[in-house]
Structures are given as structure tokens and as C-alpha cells.
């Protein structure tokens, strides 16, 4: 018996966002656990990233059945959270640089591979949505950023393992922050363009 696919586009978006939200929450817990165990800035950074993503998906779900103004507000919150997250990760990377850390390369590699698979599934699910709204496009940005970050952790884990040094972990942690900041700026720009269209084209969602 095949699973029934919702015919209502909004219902399909809602179900997809719920699935992506739960996957991100699960992978965030995995990052926090392995980051604490492996003393890794990059893993902790990605755990915070996925946590912020989950919060943003919750906001997006709340705004989905509401007006365009609500959706733009949700996107602005999403972009702002990413920028705040980026600052927090940079502060943590600087702290670890001065305080010292001893990340475990093999654990970083394993967690990066698991997370890459999960984020690949999220990207695939979101890509199946036709005519995605502002918040679904934001979700796509999050998942793609996460996938790129997973590749960075994979490389950093290999270098940490090979060199016996913590600097690759710190570099990737800082790079994750930069990627998050860039994604946040992109989401805010997208929300501004949607607002511009609503104001100047008489959009009924204004």
C-alpha cells in the first residue's frame, strides 16, 4: 500500500518541514554529544547550527498558513538567528584557541558522514516542493549550508587525526560561522525583496 501524498501544496510543505525539523533536531543532539565527547569546536558549531535551524523551521511552520507579512517576519527572524549563531561560534572558536582543545579526528569523521546523509535527505525532500515560498527557500539554504559544513568537518577530522593538532577543528568551526552569516544575509535579502514586491506590486499578502 503506497503512502498517500497530500494534494494541498501548503499541507505538503508543512509535512516536509516537520520531517526536516525532526531530522535537524536529532542530528543536533548527535553533534552536541559527539562534540562534548570529542572536544570539537566544529561539531559543537554544527550542533548549534542545527538547533537554530530547528527553531527556524518551527517559526516557519507557524507562519505558513498566515499572510505574506507573517512569512516575511518569520524569514527575518530566521536570518537574524543565523547571524547571532555565527557570532556565538566565532566567540567559542576564539575561546578554544586560547584555552586549548584536543579534538578526536575519527569521531569527527564519523559524525560528519552521518550528518551529511541526513542533510542530503533534507535537501532532497525540500527540492521536491513545487513553487516553494519564502520560508521553504530559507530551509533549503539551511540544509545546503549544513551539507557544506559537514564536508568541512570531514576534512578537518582527517587533518586533526593526521597532524595531531586542533587548528583544523578551529578553522572549520570559524568557517561554519561564516557560512551561517552568509546564509543569514541571503535570507534577509530575500525577505526584503519579497517586501519590495508586496509594496510596489500591490501584493494581496501585504
N, C-alpha and C positions, 0 to 999 in steps of 0.2 A: 504494500500500500504506500503510495507516494505522499509526501508531506504537502499539505495544501499551502499554496503561496498566496499571500494577501494580494487582492486585486487593487485595493486602495493604495496609491503611491505613498501617502502620508503614513499609513499603517506599516507598509514595508520599510520605510525609512526608520520608523520608531522601533520596529523589531530588530533591524540591523544595528541601530545604535545601542540597544540593550545588550545585544550579543558582544559588540565591540567593547562596551563599558565593562562587562563582566570579565572578558579576557584581559583587559588592561588592569583591572583590579587584582586579578590573580597573578599576573606577571609582575606587578608592583611588589606584592608580598614576596615573590621569589627573589626579586632584586634586593629588597631590604634584608632578607635572611642571608643571602649569599654575600651581600656587601658587608654586613656586620661580621660574618664568619671569615670572609676573605680580606677584610680591612681594605676595601677597594673604593676609591672615590668615584670611579667610573660607574660601578654597579649601584652605589647609593644615588648618584646623579640620575641614572635611568629609573631607579625606583621612584624618586620624587617626580620625574617627568611623567611616568605612567600614572602616578597618583593624581597629578594635576590634570592629565588627560581625562581620567575617570570623572573628576569633578566637573570638567567642562562638558562631558557627554551628558551628565545629569542636568546641567543648565540647559543644554541644547534640547533635551527631551522635554523639559518644562516649557520651553519656548516654542516647540514645534507646532502645536495646534493654535498658536496665538498669532497676532498680527505681525507684519513686517517690522514694525518698530521694536517689538519684543525680540524678534530674531536678531536684529542688528545690535540690540543691547546685549544679548547673550554672546554674540560674536566679539563685541568689545571687551566683555569680561574675560572671554577665552584668551584673547590676545594679551590682555593685561596680566592674567595669571602666568602666561608663559614668560613674560618679561620679568615678573617677580621671581619666578622659579630660576631664571637664568642668573640673576644677581645672587641668589642664595647658593647656587652651585659654585659660582666663582669664589665666593667667600669661603666655602668649605674646602675648595682646592688650595687656596692660599694658606688656610689653617693647616692642612695636611702637609704642605710644603715645608712649613716652619717647624711643625710638631713631629714630622716624620711618620711614615707608614710602611707596612710590609704586606702589600697585596699578594694574593695567591693566583698566579698565572693560569694554572689548569682550571681552577674554579671559574675564573672569568671567561675562559673559552667555552666551557660547558654551558654556562648561563647565557652567554651571547648567542649560541646556536639555538637554544630553546626559545629565547625571546624573538630571534629572527623568524622562526617558524610561526610563532603566534602573531607577530606583526604582519607577516606575509598573508596570513589568513584574513586579518583585519582589512588590509589593503584590497584584497580580492572581494571581500564582502561589500565594501564601500563602493568599489568600482562598478558593481552590478546595479547600483541605484541609478535610474534614469532621471535626468533633469534635477540633479542634487541642489538643495537650497544652500544658503549661506553657511549654515552650521554643519551640514554634511561635508561641504568643501573644507571647512576648518578641521573636521575629523580626519579627512584624507591627509591634510597637512601634518597633523599629529602623527598618524601612523607611518607616513613616509619618513618623517624626521626620526621616529623611533627605529625604523628599519636601518637607516643610515648610521645611527648611533650604535646599533648592535654590531655593525661591521667594524666600527672603530674600536669597540670593546674587544672584539675577536683579535684584531691586530695588536692592541695593547697587551692583551693577555699573553700572546705569543712572545712579545718583546720582554715583558716582565719575567716570564718563565726562562727565556734565553739569557737575558742580561743580569737578572737578579737585582733589578733596580725598580724604584717606584715611579720614576719620572714618566714612563709611557702611560701609566694609570692616571696621573695628574693631568697630563696633556689631554687625554681623551675626556676626562671629567670637565675640563675647561671648554673643550670643543663642543661637547653636548650642550653646554650653556649657550655658546654662540649660535648653534643650530636652533635652539629653542627661541632665542631672541629674534633671529631672522624670521622664523615661522610666526612668532607673535606679531612682528611688524607687518608681515604679509597679510595676516588675518585682519588686523586693524585697518589696513589699506583697503581690503576687500569690503569691509563693513562701511568704510567711508564712501566707496564708490556706489554701494547699494543705497546709502542715504542720499547721495547726489542724484541718483536716478529717481528715487521716490519724490524728491523735492522738485526737480526740474521737468519730470515727465508726468507728473500728476498721478503717481502710482497709488492705487486704492489701498495699499497696505501701509501707507504713511501713517 
